[in-house]
Amino acid sequence: MRVSLLFPHTPLDADEVRPFADLVRLRDAHRLWMGTSPQGDPLPALAYLAGAGYRVPVGTSVQLTPLRHPFQAAADARALSLLTGRPVVAGFGAGTPEVIAHLLGRPYERPAAAVRDYLAEVRRYLDGGDALLAKTDHPRVELAAGVLRPGMARAAAGVADAAVTWMTPPEYLRDAVVPALGGGTDRPPRLVTVVHAAVRRPGRDARALAFEAAQGHLSAGHYVDMLNRAGLRVSAADPWEGAGRLVDGGVFLYGSAAEVAEGLKGYAAAGADEVVINPAGATATENVRSGAEDAAEILAEFHDQR
């Protein structure tokens, strides 16, 4: 299992990302991931890093399909692979029904099918299926689907190179997601999972860290449904209680760097090919430097334990 790193918010200053990118450039982490938020797109920051000399593997987890035409998605992903000179993972997801309806006028009737068709169209452009995007040699672009539940996993199985999960317990991955990713195909998508983590330090409260990192997800219906399927018994009406469940259930990994690193191994046993450390708790309650320090210590322990 490879261990990567997520920069957990949209940077207001691109230099904020440098400590995270350094961990990838030094090969402590396998890949630098960034997500999408209402505040901005991750692609400009990743392109900035490439121009600043950080030619490292990158990934996006996940861009919302209503925001970008499949042609533009293909062109942007290819441009990023050319700028970095390294493989890129371009992840896409539908988002919530409310967001889709706001952007498109109505929600998707079948979100899983919509994402599947979107990925197939992006791949068609990348493979030269349209003369608008002329063929050129570039490092590989993997297409990934954001996956929380078995329905999306089955939809991704036929078209995605990777499935990216977020806040998914290892047992749930093993029992629900991995079997669905098989989906009757002889080349199932590899499994990438994003894991909230923080190092225990004086003055820190694990539940407060988890709440600041995940309160938005703990209020979203599709995440609540997934966590309840996994047995955590959370409610969208009480994200504070949900944060405690994440800590108690080991979904938010908290402890010494060695204990967190040991916890990451459970995702390998569940079938994850790549685990992505998300230090959002520390960055949200303290600062970016604290998040980078947590990540560096966890990565060092993980490599020492191998």
C-alpha positions in Angstrom: 0.0 0.0 0.0 1.2 3.4 -0.9 0.7 6.4 1.4 -0.1 9.8 0.0 -1.0 13.2 1.4 -4.0 15.5 1.0 -3.7 19.3 1.2 -7.1 19.7 3.0 -8.5 23.1 1.8 -8.4 25.5 -1.1 -5.2 27.5 -0.6 -5.6 31.3 -0.3 -1.8 31.5 -0.9 -0.3 28.9 -3.1 2.9 28.9 -1.0 0.8 27.3 1.8 1.0 24.0 -0.1 4.8 23.9 -0.3 5.3 22.0 3.0 3.0 19.3 1.7 4.6 19.2 -1.7 8.0 18.9 -0.1 6.9 15.7 1.6 6.1 14.2 -1.8 9.2 15.6 -3.5 11.3 14.0 -0.8 9.4 10.7 -1.4 8.0 10.5 2.1 4.6 10.6 0.5 3.6 9.0 -2.8 1.3 11.6 -4.3 -0.1 15.1 -3.4 -3.8 15.3 -3.5 -6.1 18.3 -3.5 -9.9 18.5 -3.3 -12.5 20.8 -4.7 -14.4 23.3 -2.7 -16.8 26.2 -3.3 -13.9 28.5 -2.7 -11.9 27.4 -5.8 -10.5 24.8 -8.1 -7.3 22.8 -7.2 -5.9 22.8 -10.7 -4.4 26.4 -10.6 -2.5 25.6 -7.3 -1.2 22.3 -8.7 -0.1 24.0 -11.9 1.6 26.7 -9.8 3.5 24.1 -7.9 4.7 22.5 -11.1 6.0 25.9 -12.3 7.7 26.4 -8.9 9.7 23.1 -9.5 7.4 20.6 -7.7 7.2 18.1 -10.5 5.5 15.4 -8.4 2.6 13.0 -8.9 -0.7 14.7 -8.1 -4.4 13.8 -7.8 -7.7 15.6 -7.4 -10.4 14.2 -5.0 -12.9 14.9 -6.3 -13.9 17.5 -8.9 -17.7 17.9 -9.4 -19.0 16.8 -12.8 -21.5 19.6 -13.2 -18.7 22.2 -13.0 -16.7 21.0 -16.1 -17.5 19.7 -19.5 -15.9 16.3 -20.1 -13.7 17.8 -22.9 -12.4 20.5 -20.5 -11.8 17.9 -17.8 -9.8 15.8 -20.3 -7.8 18.8 -21.5 -7.1 20.0 -18.0 -6.0 16.6 -16.7 -3.7 16.2 -19.7 -2.2 19.7 -19.3 -1.5 18.9 -15.6 0.3 15.7 -16.6 2.4 17.6 -19.1 3.2 20.4 -16.6 4.3 18.0 -13.9 5.8 15.3 -16.1 4.3 12.8 -13.8 1.1 10.6 -13.7 -2.1 12.4 -12.7 -5.2 11.0 -11.0 -8.2 13.0 -12.0 -11.1 12.2 -9.7 -14.7 13.1 -10.3 -18.0 12.9 -8.4 -21.5 14.1 -8.7 -21.8 16.1 -5.5 -25.0 16.4 -3.5 -28.4 16.6 -5.2 -28.8 20.2 -4.0 -25.5 21.3 -5.6 -26.4 19.5 -8.9 -29.8 21.1 -9.0 -28.3 24.5 -8.3 -25.8 24.2 -11.1 -27.9 22.3 -13.7 -31.5 23.2 -12.8 -32.4 19.7 -11.6 -30.6 16.8 -9.8 -29.3 13.8 -11.7 -32.0 11.1 -11.9 -29.2 8.4 -11.5 -26.0 10.0 -10.1 -24.0 6.8 -10.4 -24.9 6.4 -14.1 -24.2 10.1 -14.7 -20.7 9.8 -13.2 -20.0 6.6 -15.2 -21.0 8.2 -18.4 -19.0 11.3 -17.6 -15.8 9.3 -17.0 -16.4 7.3 -20.2 -16.6 10.6 -22.1 -13.5 12.0 -20.5 -11.6 8.9 -21.4 -12.8 9.1 -25.0 -11.3 12.6 -25.3 -8.1 11.5 -23.6 -7.7 8.6 -26.0 -8.1 10.9 -29.0 -11.7 10.2 -29.8 -12.3 13.8 -30.8 -10.2 15.8 -33.1 -10.5 18.9 -30.8 -8.0 17.3 -28.4 -5.2 16.2 -30.6 -3.2 13.2 -29.6 0.1 13.8 -27.8 2.4 11.8 -25.6 2.0 12.6 -21.9 2.3 10.8 -18.6 -0.6 8.6 -17.8 -3.9 10.1 -16.6 -5.9 7.8 -14.4 -9.6 8.6 -14.1 -11.1 8.1 -10.7 -14.7 8.1 -9.4 -15.6 9.3 -5.9 -17.2 6.3 -4.3 -19.1 6.0 -1.0 -21.7 3.3 -1.6 -21.9 0.0 -3.5 -24.0 1.5 -6.3 -21.4 4.0 -7.3 -18.7 1.3 -6.9 -20.5 -0.9 -9.3 -20.9 2.0 -11.8 -17.2 2.8 -11.5 -16.1 -0.7 -12.1 -16.5 -0.6 -15.8 -14.9 2.7 -16.6 -12.7 4.1 -13.8 -9.0 3.3 -13.2 -9.4 4.1 -9.5 -12.2 4.6 -6.9 -11.6 7.3 -4.3 -13.4 6.9 -0.9 -13.6 9.4 1.9 -14.2 8.8 5.6 -15.0 5.1 4.9 -14.2 2.6 7.7 -11.9 -0.3 6.7 -14.5 -3.0 7.5 -17.0 -1.2 5.3 -14.5 -1.0 2.5 -13.7 -4.7 2.8 -17.3 -5.9 3.1 -19.3 -3.5 0.9 -17.1 -1.4 -1.5 -14.3 -3.8 -2.6 -16.8 -6.6 -3.7 -18.9 -4.1 -5.6 -15.7 -2.7 -7.4 -15.2 -6.2 -8.8 -18.4 -5.7 -10.7 -17.9 -8.6 -13.0 -14.8 -6.9 -14.6 -11.4 -8.6 -14.8 -9.7 -5.2 -14.2 -11.5 -3.6 -11.2 -10.5 0.0 -10.2 -7.7 0.2 -7.6 -8.9 1.5 -4.3 -7.7 4.9 -2.9 -9.1 6.0 0.4 -8.7 9.3 2.2 -8.3 9.0 5.9 -8.6 11.8 8.5 -5.7 11.7 11.0 -4.1 13.7 13.7 -1.2 13.2 16.2 -2.1 13.4 19.9 -0.5 16.5 21.4 -1.1 18.5 24.6 -4.1 20.7 24.5 -5.7 18.9 21.6 -9.2 17.3 21.8 -9.8 14.5 19.3 -13.6 15.2 18.9 -13.0 18.9 18.3 -10.4 18.1 15.6 -12.8 15.6 14.0 -15.7 18.0 14.1 -13.7 20.8 12.4 -12.4 18.5 9.8 -15.7 16.7 9.0 -18.7 18.7 10.1 -19.8 19.4 6.5 -19.7 15.7 5.6 -21.4 14.7 8.8 -24.3 16.9 7.9 -24.6 15.5 4.3 -27.2 12.8 3.7 -25.0 10.5 1.5 -22.2 10.5 4.0 -24.5 9.9 6.9 -26.1 7.0 5.0 -22.7 5.4 4.3 -21.6 5.8 7.9 -24.8 4.2 9.2 -24.4 1.3 6.7 -21.0 0.9 8.3 -22.6 0.7 11.8 -21.5 4.1 13.2 -25.0 5.4 13.9 -24.7 9.0 13.1 -27.3 11.7 12.4 -27.1 14.7 10.1 -28.8 16.7 12.8 -25.9 16.2 15.3 -22.5 16.5 13.6 -20.8 17.0 17.0 -22.0 13.6 18.1 -21.0 12.2 14.8 -17.5 13.5 15.3 -17.3 11.5 18.4 -18.4 8.4 16.6 -15.7 9.0 14.0 -13.0 9.0 16.8 -14.5 6.1 18.7 -14.8 4.1 15.5 -11.3 4.7 14.4 -12.4 6.5 11.2 -10.7 9.6 12.5 -7.3 8.2 13.5 -5.9 9.9 16.6 -3.0 8.9 18.8 0.8 8.9 18.7 2.3 9.0 15.2 3.1 5.3 15.6 -0.5 4.5 16.6 -1.9 6.4 13.6 0.6 4.7 11.2 -0.5 1.3 12.6 -4.1 2.3 12.0 -3.4 3.1 8.4 -2.4 -0.6 7.9 -6.0 -1.6 8.4 -6.9 0.0 5.1 -4.3 -2.2 3.3 -5.9 -5.2 4.9 -9.3 -4.0 3.6 -8.0 -3.8 0.0 -6.8 -0.2 -0.3 -4.0 0.3 -2.9 -3.3 3.8 -1.7 -4.2 5.6 1.5 -4.2 9.4 1.6 -3.6 11.1 5.0 -5.9 14.0 5.5 -4.7 16.3 8.3 -7.7 18.6 8.1 -8.3 18.5 11.9 -5.0 20.2 12.6 -5.1 22.6 9.7 -8.6 23.8 10.6 -8.1 24.2 14.4 -4.4 25.4 14.3 -2.6 26.1 11.0 -1.2 24.6 7.8 2.2 24.0 9.5 0.6 21.9 12.2 -1.0 19.7 9.6 2.2 19.3 7.7 4.0 18.4 11.0 1.4 15.8 11.8 1.7 14.3 8.3 5.5 14.2 8.4 5.5 12.4 11.7 2.9 9.8 10.6 4.7 9.2 7.3 8.0 8.7 9.1 6.5 6.2 11.5 4.7 4.4 8.6 8.0 3.9 6.7 9.8 2.8 9.9 7.2 0.1 10.6 7.4 -1.4 7.1 
